[in-house]
């Protein structure tokens, strides 16, 4: 029974191995790397398109967490992932604050993503303007849902990542002690 339980975790571990190796190579403590990644994930799930990388660097510096991990996590949201992520966030927020139908908002988010692909990455004001054009009746539920998803994903990612990093660092220390 124990062998069957370990298989999915082994498969997941093998898939995440390159990512985890990159994270381990960051020259920071496990807490700083996990904190940076969680901060970046929090920012990624908020509708701060155009400011996400800047926010990640500034906040990571303010909270003294790893900036590279924060910036990498922000990349979760991009023109391809914006429609499904923000549609879900909107749906969740619309359970608290009513707004237009989820189908309508999903179409608008697809249009937003298409518009963002034509903009230069440094055209921050145009990106913010594109988000603002969604309208207040969409933005309020979107922000509410985004705060819920952001908080949940940041806390969960911190717990998982800190555990994995500590495990890998302890394993590395054991290997080094065996060599000497």
C-alpha distance (Angstrom), angle and dihedral (degrees) to the residues before:
residue distance angle dihedral
X1 . . .
X2 3.80 . .
X3 3.81 89.9 .
X4 3.82 92.0 56.3
X5 3.80 92.3 49.3
X6 3.80 91.8 52.9
X7 3.82 95.5 53.3
X8 3.82 98.8 76.1
X9 3.78 90.2 45.7
X10 3.80 90.5 49.4
X11 3.80 90.6 50.5
X12 3.81 91.1 48.5
X13 3.80 91.5 46.0
X14 3.81 91.7 51.5
X15 3.80 91.2 49.8
X16 3.80 92.3 48.8
X17 3.81 95.6 42.4
X18 3.87 97.5 98.6
X19 3.80 91.0 47.8
X20 3.79 92.0 46.8
X21 3.81 91.9 48.1
X22 3.79 89.9 53.0
X23 3.80 90.6 49.2
X24 3.81 92.4 48.3
X25 3.80 90.5 52.9
X26 3.78 90.9 59.9
X27 3.77 107.9 107.8
X28 3.78 98.5 -122.9
X29 3.74 140.5 89.7
X30 3.79 119.2 -82.9
X31 3.80 89.0 -109.1
X32 3.81 92.9 53.1
X33 3.80 93.4 48.4
X34 3.81 94.1 45.4
X35 3.80 89.9 44.8
X36 3.79 92.4 50.0
X37 3.79 93.2 48.4
X38 3.81 92.3 46.9
X39 3.80 91.5 48.0
X40 3.80 90.3 50.5
X41 3.79 91.2 48.6
X42 3.80 90.1 50.2
X43 3.81 90.1 53.1
X44 3.82 92.3 43.5
X45 3.78 92.8 61.0
X46 3.80 94.2 50.2
X47 3.82 120.9 87.1
X48 3.79 93.0 -112.4
X49 3.79 94.4 122.8
X50 3.78 110.6 170.4
X51 3.78 93.6 24.6
X52 3.78 100.5 55.2
X53 3.80 99.2 98.8
X54 3.80 92.4 42.7
X55 3.81 91.1 48.1
X56 3.80 90.7 47.8
X57 3.81 93.1 53.6
X58 3.81 94.8 43.7
X59 3.81 96.0 45.0
X60 3.81 93.5 42.0
X61 3.79 88.4 53.8
X62 3.82 92.0 46.7
X63 3.82 93.1 48.7
X64 3.82 92.9 40.3
X65 3.81 95.0 -123.6
X66 3.78 129.2 134.9
X67 3.82 110.6 -69.0
X68 3.82 95.8 -161.8
X69 3.81 91.9 55.1
X70 3.81 90.5 47.4
X71 3.80 93.4 50.7
X72 3.80 91.8 45.9
X73 3.81 92.0 52.5
X74 3.81 91.3 49.9
X75 3.79 88.0 62.9
X76 3.80 88.9 73.3
X77 3.77 87.0 89.6
X78 3.77 114.7 61.6
X79 3.82 133.8 138.3
X80 3.81 90.5 -76.3
X81 3.81 97.3 49.6
X82 3.81 99.1 36.0
X83 3.83 96.7 84.3
X84 3.83 98.0 52.2
X85 3.81 95.7 37.8
X86 3.78 96.8 46.3
X87 3.82 93.0 39.5
X88 3.80 88.1 57.8
X89 3.81 91.4 44.9
X90 3.81 89.8 49.4
X91 3.80 91.8 48.3
X92 3.81 90.5 51.4
X93 3.81 92.1 47.0
X94 3.81 91.7 46.7
X95 3.80 88.4 61.8
X96 3.82 86.0 65.7
X97 3.82 101.5 31.0
X98 3.78 120.0 26.8
X99 3.78 121.4 -126.1
X100 3.79 141.4 146.0
X101 3.81 120.0 -38.8
X102 3.78 118.1 -71.5
X103 3.83 90.5 -121.5
X104 3.80 91.3 57.3
X105 3.80 92.6 46.7
X106 3.80 91.3 46.8
X107 3.81 90.0 55.6
X108 3.79 90.5 48.7
X109 3.80 90.7 49.9
X110 3.83 90.0 50.9
X111 3.81 88.3 52.5
X112 3.81 89.8 47.9
X113 3.81 91.3 51.6
X114 3.81 90.9 49.2
X115 3.80 89.7 50.1
X116 3.81 91.6 49.2
X117 3.80 91.7 54.5
X118 3.81 89.6 61.2
X119 3.81 94.0 50.4
X120 3.77 124.7 87.4
X121 3.79 113.2 -111.0
X122 3.81 89.9 -119.2
X123 3.83 94.9 52.7
X124 3.78 91.1 97.4
X125 3.81 97.4 158.6
X126 3.81 91.0 52.5
X127 3.80 90.3 50.0
X128 3.81 91.9 49.7
X129 3.81 90.1 46.7
X130 3.82 90.1 52.8
X131 3.82 90.4 53.9
X132 3.82 92.4 44.9
X133 3.82 89.7 54.3
X134 3.80 88.9 68.3
X135 3.80 87.6 81.0
X136 3.78 135.4 -127.7
X137 3.81 94.3 -85.3
X138 3.82 88.4 62.2
X139 3.80 100.3 33.8
X140 3.82 96.6 57.0
X141 3.84 95.5 57.2
X142 3.81 89.4 38.4
X143 3.81 91.8 55.1
X144 3.82 92.3 45.7
X145 3.80 92.6 50.3
X146 3.79 91.4 42.7
X147 3.80 92.1 54.3
X148 3.81 90.8 52.4
X149 3.82 93.9 47.0
X150 3.81 92.7 41.5
X151 3.77 94.0 51.7
X152 3.79 94.0 45.0
X153 3.81 94.2 46.8
X154 3.81 93.6 45.4
X155 3.80 94.0 50.9
X156 3.80 93.8 43.5
X157 3.81 93.7 46.2
X158 3.80 91.3 48.9
X159 3.80 92.3 52.1
X160 3.80 93.3 47.1
X161 3.79 96.6 41.7
X162 3.79 96.5 45.7
X163 3.81 89.6 51.5
X164 3.81 92.8 48.6
X165 3.79 93.9 45.2
X166 3.78 93.5 48.9
X167 3.80 89.9 48.6
X168 3.82 92.3 50.3
X169 3.79 94.0 44.6
X170 3.81 91.5 49.4
X171 3.80 89.3 48.9
X172 3.80 90.7 50.1
X173 3.82 90.8 49.4
X174 3.83 90.7 50.8
X175 3.81 90.9 50.7
X176 3.81 91.6 49.5
X177 3.80 92.3 48.7
X178 3.81 90.5 51.8
X179 3.81 91.1 54.3
X180 3.79 93.7 54.3
